[in-house]
């Protein structure tokens, strides 16, 4: 049996170039697309750089400003504390008393009448006090607290100066 062989196109030698077999439309602006790509890339890089510079400005420069303001705040707080201590010294009873004595005032002798001291009345709510609680409250009323003694001396001193 004899069979005829058919030649396939790919078995033949190429005599035509690729451009001749597949003609494509000619682009005149091929160089223009490269320039366009470069410009878009430059824009993206520039935008990224600007964002990076702004971020650095925010973190570094404004961070330094924040630290400076915090230092100022701590200095002001320290100054405020010193002024408060000075004001407390000026308000002290001993200093006021010595200043009054230096001005020629005298300490009161004998009975001192104090204005504004009214014994506090207790309002009882609920059950009445037991005998032990009554004795304890009388003991505390008999001996005034240190703060009450201090306020009595302080007000008696100034009450005597107003005669």
C-alpha positions in Angstrom: 0.0 0.0 0.0 1.2 3.3 -1.0 0.1 6.5 0.7 0.8 10.0 -0.5 2.3 12.3 2.1 1.1 15.8 2.5 3.5 18.5 3.5 2.5 20.6 6.5 3.3 24.3 6.5 5.5 24.2 9.6 7.8 21.6 7.9 8.6 24.0 5.1 11.4 26.5 5.4 10.3 30.0 6.5 10.7 32.4 3.7 8.5 35.1 5.2 9.2 37.1 8.3 6.8 37.4 11.1 5.9 41.0 10.3 5.0 40.0 6.7 2.7 37.2 7.8 0.9 39.1 10.6 0.7 42.7 9.5 -0.2 45.1 12.4 -1.3 48.7 12.2 1.7 51.0 12.5 1.7 53.1 15.7 3.2 56.5 15.4 3.0 57.3 19.1 5.0 54.4 20.6 7.7 56.7 22.0 4.9 58.8 23.5 3.6 55.9 25.6 7.1 55.5 27.1 7.2 59.1 28.1 3.7 58.8 29.5 4.7 55.8 31.6 7.8 57.6 32.9 5.7 60.7 33.8 3.2 58.6 35.7 6.0 56.8 37.5 7.6 60.1 38.4 4.3 61.5 39.7 3.8 58.4 41.9 7.3 58.6 43.3 6.9 62.3 44.0 3.6 61.8 45.7 5.1 59.1 47.9 8.0 61.3 48.7 5.7 64.2 49.7 3.7 61.9 52.0 6.9 60.6 53.5 8.2 64.1 54.1 5.0 65.1 55.8 5.1 62.1 58.0 8.6 62.8 59.1 7.6 66.4 59.8 4.8 65.2 62.0 6.8 62.7 63.9 10.1 64.5 64.4 9.3 68.2 64.4 6.0 68.1 66.2 7.3 65.4 68.6 10.1 67.8 69.6 7.5 70.5 70.1 5.4 68.2 72.3 8.5 67.4 74.4 9.3 71.1 74.8 5.8 71.9 75.9 5.8 69.0 78.4 9.1 70.4 79.9 7.4 73.8 80.1 4.4 72.3 81.9 6.6 70.5 84.4 8.5 73.8 85.0 5.3 75.7 85.5 4.0 73.0 87.9 7.2 73.2 89.9 6.9 77.0 90.1 3.3 76.7 91.1 4.2 74.3 94.0 6.9 76.7 95.2 4.5 79.6 95.1 1.9 77.5 97.0 4.5 76.7 99.7 5.4 80.4 100.0 1.7 81.3 100.3 1.2 78.7 103.0 4.2 80.2 104.9 2.7 83.6 104.6 -0.7 82.4 105.8 0.8 80.6 108.8 -0.5 81.7 112.2 3.0 82.0 113.7 4.1 84.4 111.0 0.9 86.5 111.3 1.3 86.6 115.1 4.9 87.7 114.9 4.0 90.3 112.3 1.2 91.6 114.6 3.5 91.7 117.6 6.1 93.6 115.5 3.4 96.2 114.6 2.8 96.8 118.3 -0.3 94.6 118.8 -0.6 92.7 122.1 -1.8 89.3 122.9 -5.2 89.3 124.7 -5.3 88.5 128.4 -8.2 87.5 130.5 -11.5 86.6 129.0 -11.6 86.4 125.2 -15.0 86.6 123.5 -15.2 84.9 120.2 -17.7 85.8 117.6 -19.4 83.1 115.6 -18.8 80.1 117.8 -22.1 78.4 118.4 -22.2 74.9 120.0 -23.3 72.4 117.4 -26.5 70.5 118.1 -26.7 66.9 117.2 -29.6 65.6 115.2 -30.3 62.0 116.0 -31.7 59.8 113.4 -32.8 56.3 114.1 -32.4 54.5 117.4 -31.4 56.5 120.5 -27.8 56.3 121.7 -26.8 53.7 124.3 -25.2 54.7 127.6 -21.7 53.8 126.4 -22.2 55.9 123.2 -23.6 58.8 125.3 -20.5 58.7 127.6 -18.1 58.5 124.6 -19.8 61.5 122.9 -19.6 63.5 126.1 -15.9 62.7 126.5 -15.2 63.9 123.0 -17.3 67.1 123.6 -15.5 67.8 126.8 -12.1 67.7 125.1 -12.1 69.7 121.8 -10.1 68.3 118.9 -6.8 69.8 117.9 -8.3 71.5 114.9 -11.0 73.1 117.1 -8.4 74.3 119.6 -6.4 75.8 116.8 -9.4 77.6 115.3 -10.4 78.9 118.7 -7.0 80.4 119.3 -6.8 81.8 115.8 -10.2 83.5 116.0 -9.6 84.7 119.6 -6.4 86.4 118.4 -8.2 88.3 115.7 -11.3 89.0 117.8 -9.1 90.7 120.3 -7.5 93.0 117.7 -10.9 94.3 116.6 -11.7 96.0 120.0 
